[in-house]
């Protein structure tokens, strides 16, 4: 397939990546606020926790959409996958986001390990987003005239 037929797909990918980064920053800010409330023995507001969950679900959907777009777009354009490090960066990012989301569902009094995994995965996601952004920029250069 030719590039013009995929231009709409790349626009969706660009918006999805931008929204993923915004969601990640919002999640980090809300998470830091929740952490500080917990460490200062303040009452954690329920609406903040609910917002954190909702934005987290949006992030999961966005990165899965990006994975789908990447696979469809790359396969449609090249006929195969694995033309750059971007595939591995993307898969790593998706796995870390899913690990973070999965561990978030386990956070509670009976599972002290879940919060450590959740926070560790979120720190790793920062580096994964940097990696996927850098490699993504080189992929975008292949498609531009």
C-alpha positions, -999 to +999 in steps of 0.1 A: +000+000+000+012+035-006+018+062+020-012+085+013-036+056+022-019+054+056-017+091+064-048+090+086-033+061+105-002+081+113-023+111+125-041+088+149-008+075+161+006+110+166-025+120+186-024+088+206+012+092+215+007+128+226-023+119+247-004+090+262+024+113+273-002+137+288-019+109+306+014+097+319+023+131+333-012+135+349-009+100+364+025+109+378+012+141+394-018+125+409+002+095+421+027+118+438-001+136+455-017+104+467+018+092+479+024+124+498-010+122+514-004+087+525+031+094+539+019+125+558-010+105+573-035+127+556-069+114+543-066+104+507-095+117+486-116+090+469-122+111+438-085+115+432-080+077+434-109+072+410-095+098+386-061+080+388-078+047+378-097+063+350-067+081+334-047+048+339-074+029+319-072+056+292-034+051+291-037+013+287-062+018+258-040+044+241-008+022+242-028-008+229-041+014+201-006+025+193+006-011+192-022-020+168-015+010+146+022+003+146+017-033+136-009-025+109+010+004+095+044-012+094+030-045+080+010-025+054+038-003+044+068-028+045+050-062+043+068-073+075+077-062+110+110-055+128+126-029+107+139-009+136+143-007+174+109+009+175+091-024+176+111-035+207+107-001+223+069-002+217+065-038+230+086-029+261+064+002+268+032-018+263+044-046+287+054-020+313+021-002+311+002-035+315+024-045+344+017-012+361-020-015+355-021-051+367-001-043+398-024-013+405-054-036+408-035-056+435-025-026+457-039-030+492-032-039+528-026-076+520-003-070+490+026-047+500+046-058+470+021-045+445+027-008+453+065-013+448+060-030+415+035-003+404+059+025+412+089+007+398+070+000+365+060+036+363+096+048+367+106+023+340+078+036+318+094+071+318+125+056+302+104+034+278+085+064+266+118+082+260+131+052+240+099+048+220+098+085+213+134+086+200+130+055+179+096+066+167+111+098+154+135+078+132+105+058+119+086+089+111+116+101+090+112+070+068+077+079+059+082+116+052+091+126+017 
